[in-house]
Amino acid sequence: MYVPVIYDGNDFYIPVTPFLDILNKSGLPIALVDSSEKFILTTAPLYNVNGLSVKNKVNGTIIEINTSKRFTKDVLAASITRGGWLNLTIAGALVDSLNMAESIMIKPVVRVRTIQSEESAQISFLLKSKVDDFEIETDDDHISIFLRTKMAENADKIKEMRRRWLLDTIVIDAGHGGKDAGAVGRGGLQEKTVTLDIAKKLGKLIQANMGIKVIYTRDEDVFVPLWKRTKFANDSGGMIFISIHANSVPGSPSVRGFETFLLRPGKTKDAIEVASRENAVIALEELYHNYEKLSNDKLIIATMAQSNFMKESEFLAAEIQRELDKVLTSPNRGVKQSGFHVLVGATMPNVLIEAGFLSNKNESKLLGQSRYRQKIAQAIFSALVNFKDKYENPLIGDN
């Protein structure tokens, strides 16, 4: 028999029997039913599942369900339907459905619904994206569902590659300095003066045109130990290390040209001699005994430690030679390899440039000219732009 709800202008009068049925089905605890007084007392429901939040992380999405007690994993059951619903059943749960419905959804979770039964509750989440895997963890005051997708995994890899190749800092090392003059050319032109000027010109080009931070191992005429140069580069977060030098073969004044070196055991007599001369500065250092002799086996070990960046170093060296060849009339002596202490320990692509021979009359005269040094700096800058185009821009284009 249908009995209507009556409203007298102030109060609602609800039929007791059907209302009790509704209360029983809702799970609301009934404290007292007094038919003689015609009223029902109920206590506030003791929800033990009372809210949720959705958070996107770099490696996926976390759905966190707030609880007032710890639910062990053995009372949980979860599955994903073909329609994209993630269903979580919790035995012994009493869910605050209203609070759940008012929770803010963040993609890939676009909707939530709840079903309460006498012995359990089901919370269902509609997912916008396909989930490859999920995990559930429980704590004293929440249940966490971790959603992982292939998209999230790929995003992690891309982000790591971008981080690795984002050229935000370049370290420029002006060879020699202070009490170490380096090679001395005709007319007294010192290598330390040439290298510092090229380094500064290169730094200005980078800062003005690439928006990249430039760090100098020295920006004035001071002595910096070789070991400090690469340590400084690593500590500063440098992404590329470029050491600039000028060559000299006093016994062969006709030798001229430019070349770029990588850290590897030297294969030619000339390369070994260049490394020996550049490494000779160690004798001027107070703690020179800290250096181990770069025997071939030790150099191979040092090279292996840098193997992650050898391919990139080779590309950069080749580009430097190619760009220098465009603007200089001196012979292109190519990319070579030898054991330079200043390159040992650099955890980034690194090269050492010999811009010309101070022992050659003509090249010494050219290296003494600011305009010529600007050409060298411009060529190195162009090589860095090519490097950036190859390793950084394709990744940025994935956005």
URDA-V833355 format. One record per pair of residues at least 12 apart in sequence whose C-alpha atoms are under 7 Angstrom apart, sorted by sequence separation. I is the first residue (numbers start at 1). GAP is how many residues later the second one is. D is the distance in Angstrom with one decimal. If there is no record, write none. Layout:
[[I:GAP:D] [I:GAP:D]]
This chain:
[[3:12:6.6] [30:12:4.6] [31:12:6.3] [52:12:5.5] [53:12:6.6] [76:12:7.0] [77:12:5.2] [101:12:6.8] [112:12:5.6] [113:12:6.8] [134:12:5.3] [135:12:6.9] [217:12:5.8] [29:13:6.2] [30:13:6.6] [52:13:4.3] [76:13:5.7] [77:13:6.8] [112:13:4.6] [134:13:4.6] [321:13:6.4] [29:14:6.2] [51:14:5.9] [52:14:5.6] [76:14:4.9] [111:14:5.7] [112:14:6.4] [133:14:6.2] [134:14:6.0] [51:15:5.1] [75:15:5.9] [76:15:6.6] [111:15:5.1] [133:15:5.4] [177:15:5.0] [29:16:6.5] [50:16:5.8] [75:16:5.2] [109:16:6.4] [110:16:5.8] [131:16:6.5] [132:16:6.0] [133:16:6.7] [176:16:5.2] [28:17:5.7] [49:17:5.9] [50:17:6.1] [97:17:6.1] [109:17:5.8] [110:17:6.1] [131:17:6.0] [132:17:5.0] [175:17:6.1] [318:17:6.4] [49:18:4.5] [109:18:4.7] [110:18:6.5] [131:18:5.0] [132:18:6.7] [317:18:6.4] [48:19:5.3] [49:19:6.5] [108:19:5.2] [109:19:6.2] [130:19:6.8] [48:20:4.8] [108:20:4.7] [175:20:5.9] [48:21:6.4] [95:21:6.9] [107:21:6.6] [108:21:5.5] [174:21:5.0] [174:22:4.9] [196:23:6.9] [174:25:5.7] [95:26:6.6] [92:27:5.5] [93:27:5.2] [94:27:6.4] [172:27:6.2] [91:28:6.1] [92:28:4.9] [93:28:5.5] [91:29:4.2] [90:30:5.6] [91:30:6.6] [89:31:6.9] [90:31:5.4] [265:31:6.0] [89:32:5.7] [90:32:6.3] [89:33:4.3] [88:34:5.6] [89:34:6.4] [265:34:6.2] [317:34:6.4] [87:35:6.7] [88:35:5.2] [264:35:6.7] [265:35:6.7] [87:36:5.9] [88:36:6.1] [264:36:6.8] [313:36:4.7] [87:37:4.4] [312:37:5.8] [313:37:5.5] [86:38:5.5] [87:38:6.5] [313:38:6.4] [85:39:6.2] [86:39:5.0] [264:39:5.9] [309:39:6.0] [310:39:6.8] [85:40:5.5] [86:40:6.4] [263:40:6.3] [299:40:6.5] [309:40:5.1] [85:41:4.5] [306:41:6.4] [84:42:5.8] [85:42:6.1] [302:42:6.4] [84:43:5.4] [169:43:5.8] [170:43:6.4] [171:43:6.0] [172:43:6.2] [173:43:5.9] [174:43:7.0] [178:43:5.1] [180:43:6.6] [49:44:6.4] [168:44:5.1] [169:44:4.7] [170:44:5.1] [171:44:4.8] [172:44:5.0] [173:44:5.1] [174:44:6.6] [177:44:5.2] [178:44:4.0] [179:44:6.1] [48:45:6.1] [49:45:5.9] [50:45:5.9] [167:45:6.9] [168:45:5.9] [169:45:5.8] [170:45:6.3] [171:45:5.8] [172:45:6.5] [173:45:6.9] [177:45:5.0] [178:45:4.2] [294:45:6.9] [48:46:5.5] [49:46:4.7] [50:46:4.9] [177:46:4.7] [47:47:5.0] [48:47:6.5] [49:47:6.3] [176:47:6.8] [47:48:5.7] [51:48:5.7] [52:48:6.4] [327:48:6.6] [47:49:5.9] [50:49:6.5] [51:49:5.1] [195:49:5.7] [50:50:6.9] [53:50:6.8] [195:50:5.7] [52:51:6.4] [54:51:6.4] [54:52:6.1] [324:52:6.5] [191:54:7.0] [191:55:5.8] [324:55:5.2] [323:56:5.0] [260:57:5.8] [323:57:6.9] [320:59:6.7] [323:59:6.7] [225:60:6.4] [320:60:5.5] [323:60:6.3] [260:61:6.8] [279:61:6.4] [171:62:6.0] [259:62:6.8] [279:62:6.2] [275:63:6.2] [320:63:5.1] [183:64:6.9] [275:64:5.9] [319:64:5.0] [73:65:6.9] [183:65:6.1] [271:65:6.9] [275:65:5.4] [72:66:6.6] [271:66:6.7] [272:66:6.0] [71:67:6.6] [171:67:5.7] [271:67:5.8] [316:67:6.7] [70:68:7.0] [169:68:6.9] [170:68:5.3] [175:68:6.4] [70:69:5.8] [169:69:4.9] [170:69:5.7] [171:69:6.1] [172:69:6.1] [173:69:5.9] [174:69:6.1] [175:69:5.6] [70:70:4.4] [169:70:5.6] [170:70:5.0] [171:70:4.9] [172:70:5.0] [173:70:4.4] [174:70:5.3] [175:70:5.3] [69:71:5.7] [70:71:6.1] [170:71:6.3] [171:71:6.4] [172:71:6.1] [173:71:6.1] [174:71:7.0] [266:71:5.3] [316:71:6.3] [69:72:5.8] [167:72:6.0] [258:72:7.0] [265:72:6.4] [266:72:3.8] [68:73:5.5] [257:73:4.8] [258:73:6.6] [259:73:6.6] [264:73:5.1] [265:73:4.8] [266:73:6.4] [67:74:4.8] [256:74:6.7] [257:74:4.4] [258:74:5.6] [259:74:5.1] [260:74:6.7] [261:74:5.8] [262:74:6.3] [263:74:5.8] [264:74:4.9] [265:74:5.6] [66:75:6.0] [67:75:4.9] [256:75:6.8] [257:75:5.8] [258:75:5.7] [259:75:5.3] [260:75:5.0] [261:75:4.8] [262:75:4.6] [263:75:5.5] [264:75:5.7] [66:76:4.5] [257:76:6.0] [259:76:5.9] [260:76:6.2] [261:76:5.0] [262:76:6.4] [263:76:5.4] [65:77:5.3] [66:77:6.7] [261:77:6.7] [263:77:6.3] [64:78:6.4] [65:78:5.0] [64:79:5.8] [65:79:6.3] [64:80:4.5] [263:80:6.3] [63:81:5.7] [64:81:6.4] [62:82:6.6] [63:82:5.0] [62:83:5.6] [63:83:6.6] [62:84:4.7] [61:85:5.9] [62:85:6.2] [61:86:5.1] [60:87:5.7] [61:87:6.7] [60:88:4.9] [59:89:6.9] [60:89:6.7] [262:89:5.4] [261:90:5.8] [262:90:6.7] [27:91:7.0] [260:91:6.7] [261:91:5.0] [60:92:5.5] [260:92:5.7] [261:92:6.3] [59:93:5.3] [260:93:4.4] [58:94:6.9] [59:94:6.4] [259:94:6.1] [260:94:6.0] [259:95:5.3] [258:96:5.7] [259:96:6.8] [59:97:6.5] [258:97:4.9] [58:98:6.7] [258:98:4.9] [257:99:5.3] [256:100:6.4] [257:100:6.7] [180:101:6.8] [256:101:5.4] [256:104:6.2] [255:105:6.4] [253:106:5.4] [254:106:5.8] [241:107:6.8] [247:107:5.6] [253:107:4.8] [256:107:7.0] [240:108:5.7] [241:108:6.4] [242:108:5.8] [243:108:6.3] [244:108:6.0] [245:108:5.8] [246:108:4.8] [239:109:5.6] [240:109:5.2] [241:109:4.6] [242:109:5.3] [243:109:4.6] [244:109:5.0] [245:109:4.8] [246:109:5.2] [247:109:5.6] [248:109:5.0] [250:109:5.4] [240:110:5.9] [241:110:6.6] [242:110:6.0] [243:110:6.2] [244:110:6.5] [245:110:6.2] [246:110:5.3] [247:110:4.4] [248:110:5.4] [249:110:5.7] [246:111:6.0] [247:111:6.1] [248:111:4.8] [230:112:6.4] [234:112:6.4] [246:112:6.6] [229:113:6.7] [230:113:6.6] [234:113:6.4] [226:115:6.5] [227:115:6.4] [230:115:6.3] [226:116:5.0] [230:116:5.3] [185:173:4.4] [186:173:6.9] [194:173:6.8] [201:173:6.4] [184:174:6.5] [185:174:5.4] [183:175:6.9] [186:175:6.5] [198:175:5.6] [202:175:4.7] [206:175:6.7] [198:176:6.8] [201:176:6.0] [202:176:6.7] [205:176:6.9] [186:178:6.5] [185:179:5.8] [189:179:6.9] [198:179:5.7] [202:179:6.3] [165:226:6.3] [166:226:5.8] [165:227:5.6] [162:230:7.0] [162:233:6.1]]
